[in-house]
Structure formats: structure tokens, C-alpha cells
Amino acid sequence: MQQTIVLVLSMLVVIIAATLWQSIRHKKKVYHYVRQRYGQAPQKSYTDKLESIREYWQACAKVLPDYQAVDQITWNDLELDLVFDHLNTTYSSLGSEVLYARLHRLDGPPPEQLIDVLKHDQALRDDVAYFLHGIAKWDYNHVSDYLFDPAAQKTAGFYTWQGFVPVLGLILLPFHSPLGIITITTGFAWNAWTQSRLRLRIEHGISAIAYLSRAIHFGQKLAKRLKSSEPSYAQALQSALEPLKSIPSKLPIQVDNANPLAFLVQYLNYAILLDFTMYNRALQILIKQPQALHRLWETLGDLEIALAIASLEERQTITRPIFQTDHAITAQNITHPLIKEAVPNPVDFTRSTLVSGSNASGKSTYVKAIAISAITAQCLGRVFADQFSMKPGRIITSMAIRDDIHEGDSYFVAEIKSLRRMIEATLSGQTIYLFIDEILKGTNTIERIAASHAMLSFFHEHRVPLIAATHDIELTELQAPFMNNIHFREEVHQDEITFDYQIKAGPTQTTNAINLLKYYDFPTEVTDQAERLADHFKLNRRWSD
């Protein structure tokens, strides 16, 4: 008996020592990782699947109107999934989820003071990154299911007393060994059967509570660490944690299999239904405080976003926007965030503007660059320019239109629906900015010019700022009294066509479609006839005599 006790104690010492050694080694590794990663572009990862990240935003959008400020058409037009990937240097799934949701909203960035202190205090920054890393990337954590209506989720049933049966057997063992052994064996078998039968029903819930437990645990460490250097944020975080303080900050219900204690946790879950009991307790707390979980996620998300912004400033030219009362946008040296070595350009969006130019000259990229910075200005407090001023307002685009197979809409019908929402927003009286690429290009030339002119005039009459990219020289002429005209230009050489991607004043005076046909070796009978017809139309404003 004594040898058995010594053996058990020795095994426990070995397990504890191995766990401590692994913990120290892991800590050093994580600190090295976060130091190396700061100021670097996001790394490709097998985690952070967009399908998982979207769950938080989708849950919020059903309840909170401000989560829908950037609609799905605008999101797709501007390829904001890619912009999110470019910005996403967060350390936890929680951070990714809140950043993704924040890019849909226009209700302000995290506190500037928080960003500044993380930029200038490396020791604090490393500690913050370490604790956020501890929350971990955990796809499909299902926390979004518990954000606003935890009472709708299933409980595990009432198994506290059932879980206690094997413990009762241990108590009986010294007094009546046979009865104790029978009680332990029966209790374990009963609990294992219950575990296998019911766990699938609440698997998502156990995952959510386990991840919440990590957020609470490391949130408490963050609040303590930030108390001296950023007391206002630390107080906000502590207030967010307070309603959830009764949830254990270290729920041992899901443990990494690499952890030496994993087998012990799994054994306890089967032996005494530990995970069922803790899940029930946590769910009851969330039901009593239905808004607490969302508040904690947003508060910790602010910290993740602040750190991501500080890191972005180390690797890319960005600046803080200036918010004004004039319904306009002006900027210096604006660029598209996803284009390497992008050519910067000025923006004078004090008057609605038509951007004309040849194919591939940079019109659409320029328009998208303005729209993207107008969004990030309001949700992150940063823009991809040297200077940027605007009045806050909704950004609405109609750009990357395509046939909608699911709705049965043709290209032109899809475009009409996209433009219709611009009309509705205009009539609502909201402060909005409109961005259009190739208006009504899904129809014939005569009706396109006529309808486009009428629609642009409508927006002008309602004093809605609009910037549109167009190939239609006729439209630049018709709108000259109401809109600024700017253009991009190409240089045609014998063997190539080059672009400088710099804005020029006035409407375009050149075209390059036929030159591009020549460049790609189309038959001369095609290009020669095209040139003759184009020259005839420019002189006579008709295609034939």
C-alpha cells in the first residue's frame, strides 16, 4: 500500500514538473513570437476562417442597427474581406470577430490614448499581446450563440448530484470498501453513459463557455496589468468582467491534448460530469446578465484593435482623419491599402466628381481607395493617406455588379437594385457619400447616357456628394455644369501602353481600347475598321453617313 502511494505521488510530481516546464517554455516562445510579429504583415494561418469570424457580426447585426452601417453590397464592392485580412494582426478569435464587426460599423475607433500607450511602451505591449494570445484563436467557438439570448440555449440538465456519486463512493471506501467500490463503479459507469448520450447536444455550449472562461481569465490579467499605465481602460475592462465574475476563470472542461493534464481533465469530465455542471452554472449566470458577454467582447476587442492599429502604423503610411462639419472629403496622397507601391493621389471631393479615363488607367482603384479610407476613418480612426478630412456619414457603393443567380437577376436588374438603395438613402435625409463605377453599363449606349445623366442630376439636386468612374465621354460633357471632371491618362508607345496613375484635371481626351486590341495582336482588319468607325463618330457624332 505504501509503495502504491509513493508511486502515485511520484507520478504526480513528474506530471506537475512536466507541466511547469512546458508552461515556462511556452511562455518564452510566445513572448518571442509577439515581439517578432509586431509591425509585420498578417501571417497566413489555418485559423481565422471567415465563416467562423462572421458569426459574431451576424449575431450583432440582427439586434443592433449600427452593425449594418456598411451594407453587404458595399462590403463586396470594396473587397473588404481582403482589407480585413490586411488589417488582421489580432491574437485571438475574439479580436478577429470584433475587428470584422467593427469594419461594418461607423461608430468610432478604440480610445486613441490606448493606441498611443501601446505604441510607446514595448514592455506593456508585449505583455498585452501575450495575454491576448492566451485567449487564443479558436474557430467556431460558438460564443455568438450566447450573446443576446442565452436563455434560448439548452441546459445540460440537472446532473450535480449524479456527478457526486463517484465522490460519495470515495468517501465510503475507508468505512465500507465493498460498498464504496460498487458506488464508485456504478457512478462512473452511469456518468460515462450520460456523458456519451448527452454531450453532443451541448457540445457547442461547452465550447462557448470554455472559450469565455479563457477570455475572463486573461481579461482579469489584462485589467491588472493595465491598471497603472491605462487606468481608464482597465476600469472599463474590470466593469465588463464584473457581471461574469461568478464564472470560473479557468474552466477545466476543454484542454489541449498536448497538455500533460489533458487525460486527467477528460477523466474528471466522464467520472463526475464536471463539464456539465460548470456549463449549467455559467449558463445561469449569462441568463441573468444577457448583455454582459457582448460588453466583454467589445471591451477586449477594443484592446485587440488598438494593438492592430499600432502595429499597422509601423508597416504602412496611415494617419488620423480630421472630422469636419462640411459634407465633403479632401485628402492628400491617398492610396489603396491592398496595392503595393501604390501611386498616391489627391482628393478634392468638395463637389461631386466624374473620374474618366481609359481602361486599366486606375479610375476604379482611385474611387475604391477613397471609399475604403472613408470607412476606416470612422471605424478605426485611421486612413491610408497623408491627410484626410470628412464629415462622418454612410458610405454606399455600386461597383462590382454581377448577375445574381440565386435571385434570378440579370446584370442590369442587379445594378438597378444597387442604385435604388442609393435613391432610398438619399430620400431618407442621411449623411451619405455615393461611389459608382461605370453607371448603368448593363444597357445600350443611348439609354445609359440618358438615364445616367438624369440620375446624377437627381443626386446633385439633393446635394449628395457622389464620385463616379466612367468611360462615357458624353456623360462628362453633360454633367460639366454640375460635377468636377478629372481623369487618368495613358502613354501609347510603339510596343507598349504605360500609365502613370496620376490624376489630371478635366475630362479624358483619349481612349485606348483599340490600342489594347493592337497590343494583344488582334487582326489588322479588326483594328483598322475599329479606328475608322471611331474617328468617323468623333467627327460626325454618328456611325454612318
N, C-alpha and C positions, 0 to 999 in steps of 0.2 A: 504493500500500500504506500509506504514511504517512498519507494523507488518511483512509483507511478506519479506521485505528487511532484517529486523532483523533476521527472521527465516533462510533465505538463508545464511546470514553471520555467524550465529551460527553454521549451518551445516558445512560450510567451515572450521570454526575454529576447530570443532570436527574432521573433516577429516584430517586436517593438523596435529593436535596434535596426532591422532592415527598413522598417517604415520611416524611422528618423533619418537614416542615411539617404533614403530615396527622396525624402522631403527636402533635405539640405541641397542635394544635387539638383533637384528640380528647381528650387528657388534660384540658385546661381544661373542655371540655364535660362530661366525666364527673364531675369534681370539683364543678362547679356543680350537676349533676343529683343527686348523692348528698347534698349539703348541703340542697337544697330538699326532698328526699324524706323526710328523717329526721323522724319524728314524725307523718307523714301516713299516711292510709289507703292500702292497696294500690291500685295503678292497674290498670285493665283492660289486658290485654296479649294479643297474638296468640300469645305463647309460653306455657309452663307449662300445656300441655294435660294434664288429669288422666290420660288414658290413658297418657301418657309417664311422668308422675311416679310412677304406681302401680307401674311395673316394678321399681323398686328395692325397695319394700316387699314386693312379691310374691316376689321372689328371696330376700330375707332370711327371710320367713315360712316358706319351705319348709325352711330349715335351722335357724333359731333360734326356739325355742318362745316366747321372751319378746316376739317381734314380733307375737304373736297375742293379747296380753292384752286388747285391746278387739276383740271379735269383730264380724263384719260386720253382724249384726242390730243390735247396739248402735250401731255406726257409722252405719247408715242411720236408726235411730230418732231419733238426736240431730242428724241432718243435719251430721255432722262434716266433710263435704266443704265445706260453706259456712263452718263455723268455720275450717277450714284456709285458705280463701280470705281470710277476715277477718284472719288472723294473718300471711299470707304476704307479707312485705316483703323476702324474700330477693333477692339479686342474681345468683344463679347457679342453674342447673338442679340442680346438686349440692345446694345449700341447700334448694331446694324438695323434692327427693327425701328428704332426711334428715328435714326437718320433718314431712313427710307420714307417714313411717315412725315417727317419734318419737311422734306423736299416737296411734299404735296400741299404744304400749308404756307401761309404768308403772315404768320402771327409773331414773327420776331425770332432772333437768334438767341443762343445762350448768353449769359452775362459776359460782357467784354472783360470785366476785371478777372473773371475766371480764366479766360483765354490768355490774358497778359501774364498772370502769375504762373501758368503752366509753361509759357514760352521762356520765362526768365529764371525759373527755379528748377534746375535739372534734377536735383535730388527729389524734390516733390513730384516732378513729372514722372520720374522712374517709379516711385512708389505708387502713384496713381495708376500708371499703366500696369504695374504688377498686380494690383488688386483687381482691376478691371479684367485682366487676363484670367484671373482666378474664377470670375463668374463664368467664363468660358464660351466658346462657340458651340451651340447645341441646337442644331436644326430640328425643326418640328418639335419644339419644346411644349407647344400647346398652351402656353400661358394666355394667349389671346382668348381662349375659351372661357376664361375666368375673369376677364377684365371688368365687365359691367353687370353681368347677371350670374354670379356664381351659384345662386340658388337653383338655377336650371340644370346644374350638373349632378350626376349621380353620386350618391354616397356609397361607401363600401359595405354598408350595413353596420350592425352593432356587434362587433367582434372583440371588444375589450376583454370581456370575461372569458370568452373562448380562448383568446391568446394567453390568458393567465393560467390555463390548465396545466401545461408542462411545468410552469414555475411552481404551482401547487405541488406537483409531483416531487420536485426537488426539495421542497420544504418537508414533505412526508418521508423522504428517503431515510433520514437518520433514525426516525421513530418506528417506521414500519417499512422495511425495504421492499418486500413484495408489492405492497400497495403503491409505494412510491414509483417503482419501476413500471407497474401497469398504468398508473396515471400518466407518467411521462410518455410512455409508448403510445397510449391511446390518444393523448393530447396532441402529440407530434403528428400522428397519422391523420387525425381529424383536421388539424390546421393545414397540413400539406395538401389534403384533398380540397379544402376550402380555397386555398391559395391557387391551385391549378384550375379550379372551376370558375372562380370569380375574377381573377386578376385581369383577364383580357378586357372585362367590362370597364375597368377603371384604369387601364394602362396609361391612357393619355393624361388622366388626372394625376397619377403618381409621378409621371414625367414632369408635369407642370409644377407640382408642389416641390419636387426635388430641385428644379431649376430656380424656383422662387426662393427656396432655402439658401441656395448659393448666393443669390442676389442680396438677401438680407445679411448673410454672414459677412460678405465682402463690403456691403454698404456700410455696415457698422464700423469696419476697419477704416473705410474711406472717410467717414464722418469724423472719426477720432484723429486721423492724420491731417485733415484739412482744417481742423478747429483753430489752429494758431495762424495759419497763413491765409485762409479764406473763410473767416468765421460766418459770413452771411450765407454762403452756400452750405457750409457744414450744418448750420442751423436748419436750413431748408431740407437738407437730406435727413437730419435727425427727426424732423417733424413728419417727413414722409414715412420713416421707419416706425414711428411710434405706434400707429394703429395695428401694426403687424408684429409687435414685439413678443406676443404670446406664441407665435410660430417659431419653433426651434430653429436657430440659425444654422444648424448643422444636422439636417435630417439624414440619417444613415439608411436611406431606402433605395438609393441607386448609387453604386460605387463603380469606378473604373475597374475592369477586370485585371489591369496591371497592378492594382494596389494589393499588397500582401494581405490586407484585411478584407478583401472582397468576398472571399469564401465565408468568412465569419458573418458578414452582414447578410449574405444570401441565406445562410443557415438560420439566423435570427428571424428573417422575414418568413421563412417557412415554419419555424418552430413556434413562434409566438405571435405571428401576424403583425409584426412591428410596422410594416409599411401601411397596412390597412388602418391601423389605429392612428398613426400620425397623419395620414391623408384625411381621415374623418375630422380630426381636430383642426387641421389647417383650413379645411373647407368651411367649418362652422365659423371660424374667425373671419374669413373672407365674406361670408354671407352677412355678417354683422357690419362689415366695413366695405360695402360694394365698390367704392371709388378709390380705396386705398392702394390697390395694386396698380391701377393706371397712374396714380400720382407718383408712386415709387419709380415706375418705369420711366416716366418723363423726367424726373429729377436726376436719376442716374444717367439717362440718355443725354441730358444737358452736359454732363461731365465728359461722356464719350465724344460728343460732337465738338466740345471745346478743345479737346485734345487732338481731334482730327483736323480742326481748323488750324491750330498751332503748327501741326506737322505739315499741312498743306502750304503754309506761308514759308516754310523752309525750302520747298522744292519748286515753287511756281510763283510768278508775279501776280499777286492779288492785292486788293486794297479794300478799305471800308467805304461803303457808299455814303453819300450825303443825301438826306431826305429833305425835300422841299415842299412848298405849297403849290408851285406851278405844275400843271398837268402836262409834263414833258419829261424827256430823258435826254441828257447830254453825257458824253463820255470822251475820254482821251485814251488812245492806244488800246482799244478793246480787242480781245482775241477770243477765239473759240477754244474752250478748255481741253478739247479732245484732239486738237491738231498740234502736232509737234512743229516747232519753229514757225508758228503761225505769224502772218504779217499783220501787225496792229493797224487799226484804223480809227478815225474819229467818229463820233456820233453827234448829230445835231437833230434831235427828234423833237424840236420845239414846234414843228409843223409837220403834218402828215407828209410822207415821203414815198416816192416811187424809185425803186432801185432797178435800173435796166442794165443790159449788157449781154454779151454773147454767152454761148454755152460754156460751162466749166470755168467761168471767169471769177466766181466767188460770191455771186449775189445771194444765193440761199444760205451759204455759210455765214455771211455777214449778218443777215436777218436773224438767223438762229442764235448767233453769238450775243446779240443784243437781248433777245428774249430770255436766254439762259441766265445772263447776268442780272436781268430784272427780277428773275425768280430767286436766285441765290442771294441777292441783296436783301430780300425781305425775309428769307427763312434762315439764312446763315450769317447775314451781316458782312458778306464778302462778295466781291465782283472780280471778274477777270479783265481788269483794266487798270490804268494808272490813276484815273479819276472817273467818277460815275455819280450822277445826280438824278434823282427821280422823285416824283410823288408816289407814295405807295398805292398799288392798285392791282387788280387781277390781270393776269397775262393769258390771252386767248389766241390760239393759232389755228390756221387752216393751211397745212403744208403738205404732209406726206399722205395724201389721199390715195386710197386703193379700193378696188372692188370689195364689197363686203359679202362674202359667200353665205355666211350664216344668216344675214338679214335679207339676202336676195337683192341687194342694192348694186346697181351699176356704178362705175366710177363717178359719173356725173351726179347721180342721185346722192351718193355718199358725200360728194363735195357740197351739194346744196344743203344737206342736213348740217354739215360742218359750218357753213356760212350762216345758216339760220340761227344757230345758237349765238353767233356774234350779234345778229339783229336783236335777239331777245335780251342779251346782256346790255346792249346799247339803250333799249327802251326801258330797262329796269332802273336806269339812273346810277348804276355803279360806276366807280372809277375804274376804267379798264384801258388796256393797251392791246391793239389788234396787230397781228403779224400774219401776212398772207404770202404764199409762194405760188405764182402762176395762177391767178384768179380765173376760175371757170374755164380751165384749159381742156375740159372734157367735152366741149361742144364746138360748133362751127365758128369761123372767124367773125362773121358779121354779128351774130347774136352774142358772142363772147365780148366783143368790144362794146357793144351797146349795153348789155347787162352789167358789165364790169364798171363802165363809166357811171351808170345810174346808181350802182351800189356804193361806189367810192364817194359819189356826191352825197348820198344819204348819210354816210358816216361823217362827212365834212359838215353837213348841216347840223348834226347833233354834237359837234365838237369832240369827237372821239379820235384820239391820236391813232394813226394807222401807218404801218410801213409794209410795203408790198414789193416783192420781186416780180419782174415781168419781162417777157420778150417782146411785148406788143409796143412797137414804136408809136402806133396810132393812139394808144392809151396815154402815153406820156404827153402827146400833143393836146389831147382833150382835157387832161387834168392839170395842165400847166398853170392855169389861174388859181388852182386850189391847193396844189401839192408841190413840195420841192421835188426836183429831179436830180438824181445822182446816178453815176454809172461806173461800171468796171470795163476795162478795155484790154484787148489782146494785141500782141505784135505778131504780124504774119511775115514769116521769112520763107525763103525758097523751100527749105526742108523741114520747117517746124513752125508751130504756133506757140508763143510764150505768153505768160500772164504775169503781171507784177502784183496783182491782188490789192491794188491801191484804189481807194475811192476817188473819183473825179466829179467835178461839178457838172450839172446839166444832164440831159438825156443822152443815151448812147447814139452814136452816129455810125456805128459799124455793126456788121454781123459776121458770123464765122461758120455757119452750118455747112455751107458749100465748101469752104476751105477745109473743114474737117473731113468731108467726103473725099476731097483730093488727097489729104494727108493719109487716109487709110486706103488709098489706091482703088477708089471706085472707078468704073469705066469712064473714059473721057466723054463719051456720048451722053452719059448721065449728067456729069458735072457741067459740061458746056451748055446743054439745054437749060439746066437749072439756072445758070448765070444769065443767060439771055432773057429768060422769063422774069427773073428777079429785077434785072436792070430795066426792063420794059415797065414793070409795075411801079418801080420807084419814080420813073419819069411821068407816067400817064395815070397812075392810080387805078389801073385796070389790067387784067391779064391778057387781053387780046384787043386788036384794033376794032 
